[in-house]
Amino acid sequence: MAAAANRRVRAGLSHLDGGGRARMVDTGEKPVTSRRAVAEARVRMSAATARLVRKGGTRKGDVMGVARLAGIMAAKRAPDLVPLCHPVALTDVDVEARAGRDGVRIRATARAVDRTGVEMEAMVAAAVAALTVYDMVKGHDRSAEVVGVRLLEKSGGKSGTWRRPSASRS
């Protein structure tokens, strides 16, 4: 009975073969379409540290600018970091970092015209930008934390457009 359940689970996972081994998905027959994905991550920190970030007063310098650049660079390296992620020809990566009262919100958008989506590129960009914020504020606030790395929306390809329900996008 357990074997049958395992086969049913594997049947819906495109990166597993019939024996449950990891494999790269063959995208050779997929049509080339315009792809877009948006992801976010947050860095929570003390109000005092967030104030320093907003005013540009951290010891390490321009937190927001460095985080944006780190996110863009990371998106281009997603296939090097995520083992079964296909290299895609990114046409654009945009990373926004906004400081609020209790932290920084990162929003990363990746675009490509390719055979597979750019969700991983957007999520890697958001995650690395958030880690960069943490790295730059940790000397001020060791309790800072990266939270909520998640996909907000994607479009293109066979599955079309998907958006996270607005109630959980806060």
C-alpha positions in Angstrom: 0.0 0.0 0.0 2.8 2.4 0.8 4.5 1.7 -2.6 1.3 2.7 -4.4 1.0 5.9 -2.4 4.6 6.8 -3.2 4.0 6.2 -7.0 0.9 8.5 -6.9 3.0 11.2 -5.2 5.8 10.9 -7.7 3.4 10.9 -10.6 2.7 14.6 -9.9 6.3 15.7 -9.4 8.0 16.5 -12.7 11.5 16.3 -11.3 11.2 12.7 -10.3 11.4 9.7 -12.7 9.3 6.6 -12.3 11.8 5.2 -9.8 11.7 8.3 -7.6 15.1 9.6 -8.7 15.7 13.3 -9.3 15.9 14.2 -13.0 16.1 17.4 -15.1 12.8 18.0 -17.0 13.2 17.9 -20.8 12.0 21.3 -22.1 13.1 20.7 -25.7 9.5 20.3 -27.0 8.0 23.2 -25.0 7.2 26.3 -26.9 9.1 29.5 -26.4 6.9 32.1 -24.6 7.2 35.2 -22.6 7.7 34.4 -19.0 7.5 36.6 -15.9 7.6 35.8 -12.1 7.4 38.0 -9.0 8.7 36.9 -5.6 9.2 38.5 -2.3 11.1 38.2 0.9 11.2 40.2 4.1 13.8 41.0 6.7 12.4 41.7 10.1 14.5 43.8 12.5 14.2 46.2 15.4 12.7 49.6 14.8 16.0 51.2 15.6 17.8 49.2 13.0 15.1 49.8 10.4 15.4 53.5 11.1 19.2 53.3 10.5 18.5 51.5 7.2 16.0 54.1 6.1 18.4 56.9 6.9 21.5 55.2 5.4 23.3 55.1 8.7 24.5 51.5 8.9 28.2 50.8 9.3 28.3 48.9 6.0 26.8 51.6 3.8 23.9 51.6 1.3 21.9 48.5 2.4 19.2 49.0 -0.1 21.5 49.5 -3.1 23.7 46.6 -2.3 20.7 44.3 -1.7 19.2 45.3 -5.1 22.5 44.5 -6.9 22.9 41.2 -5.0 19.4 40.1 -6.0 20.0 40.9 -9.7 23.3 39.0 -9.6 21.7 36.1 -7.8 18.9 35.7 -10.4 21.5 35.2 -13.1 23.1 32.4 -11.0 19.9 30.5 -10.1 20.9 27.4 -12.1 24.2 27.2 -10.3 22.5 27.2 -6.9 19.3 25.1 -7.5 20.4 21.7 -8.9 17.6 21.0 -11.4 16.9 24.6 -12.4 17.3 25.2 -16.2 19.5 28.1 -17.4 17.2 30.7 -19.0 18.0 33.8 -21.0 16.8 36.4 -18.6 15.7 39.6 -20.4 15.1 41.6 -17.2 15.5 41.4 -13.5 14.2 44.1 -11.2 14.7 44.1 -7.5 13.0 46.6 -5.2 13.9 47.0 -1.6 11.7 49.1 0.7 12.4 49.8 4.3 9.5 50.1 6.7 9.2 50.6 10.5 10.1 47.0 11.3 12.2 45.8 8.4 12.8 45.6 4.7 10.5 44.1 2.0 12.2 42.8 -1.1 10.2 42.3 -4.3 12.0 40.7 -7.3 10.7 40.4 -10.8 12.3 38.2 -13.4 11.5 38.1 -17.1 12.6 35.9 -20.0 11.4 34.6 -23.4 12.2 30.9 -23.1 10.9 27.3 -22.8 10.6 27.3 -19.0 9.6 29.7 -16.3 11.5 32.1 -14.2 10.0 31.5 -10.8 13.3 30.2 -9.3 15.2 33.2 -10.6 12.7 35.6 -9.0 12.8 33.6 -5.7 16.6 33.3 -5.6 16.8 37.1 -6.3 14.4 37.9 -3.4 16.2 35.5 -1.0 19.7 36.6 -1.7 18.7 40.3 -1.5 17.2 39.6 1.9 20.3 37.7 3.0 22.3 40.7 1.9 20.2 43.0 4.0 20.7 40.7 7.0 24.5 40.6 6.4 24.6 44.4 6.3 22.5 44.9 9.5 23.7 42.0 11.7 26.3 44.2 13.4 23.5 46.4 14.6 20.8 43.7 15.2 21.7 40.0 15.6 18.0 39.3 16.1 17.2 40.4 12.5 15.6 37.5 10.5 14.8 36.6 6.9 11.2 35.5 6.6 8.5 34.8 4.0 10.4 34.0 0.8 7.6 33.2 -1.6 6.3 33.4 -5.1 3.6 36.1 -5.6 2.8 35.6 -9.3 3.9 34.0 -12.5 2.8 34.2 -16.1 3.6 32.4 -19.4 3.9 28.9 -20.5 1.3 26.1 -20.6 0.0 26.8 -17.1 -0.7 30.4 -17.8 -1.0 33.0 -15.1 -1.1 32.4 -11.4 -1.4 34.9 -8.6 -1.2 34.4 -4.8 -4.6 35.2 -3.4 -4.5 38.9 -2.3 -5.5 38.0 1.3 -2.1 36.4 1.8 0.0 39.0 -0.1 0.2 41.4 2.8 
